[in-house]
Amino acid sequence: MPFPSDLKALLACPKCKGSLLYPDSGQEIHCVACKLIFRLENDVPIMLIEEAEPLNEPE
């Protein structure tokens, strides 16, 4: 299920308060500035910094 556009407009990175990217996979949210990945569980974003995974950008 695609992430709702109206919710995308409300969310910001909890660490830097910056904008987020929503990959086509629909299972995670990326903050490029902080290099963090926030996962979705049952279509609910888990926006806890301590729960985030590191974002490994392609070189």
LINQUI-V453427 format. One record per residue. N is the residue number from 1. BURIAL is # if it has 24 or more other ideal C-beta (glycine too) atoms within 12 Angstrom, else .. Layout:
# LINQUI-V453427
n: (N,N)
burial: (BURIAL,BURIAL)
This chain:
# LINQUI-V453427
n: (1,2,3,4,5,6,7,8,9,10,11,12,13,14,15,16,17,18,19,20,21,22,23,24,25,26,27,28,29,30,31,32,33,34,35,36,37,38,39,40,41,42,43,44,45,46,47,48,49,50,51,52,53,54,55,56,57,58,59)
burial: (.,.,#,.,.,.,.,.,.,.,#,.,#,.,.,.,.,.,.,#,#,#,.,.,.,.,.,#,#,#,#,.,.,#,.,#,#,#,.,#,.,.,.,.,#,.,#,.,.,.,.,#,.,.,.,.,.,.,.)
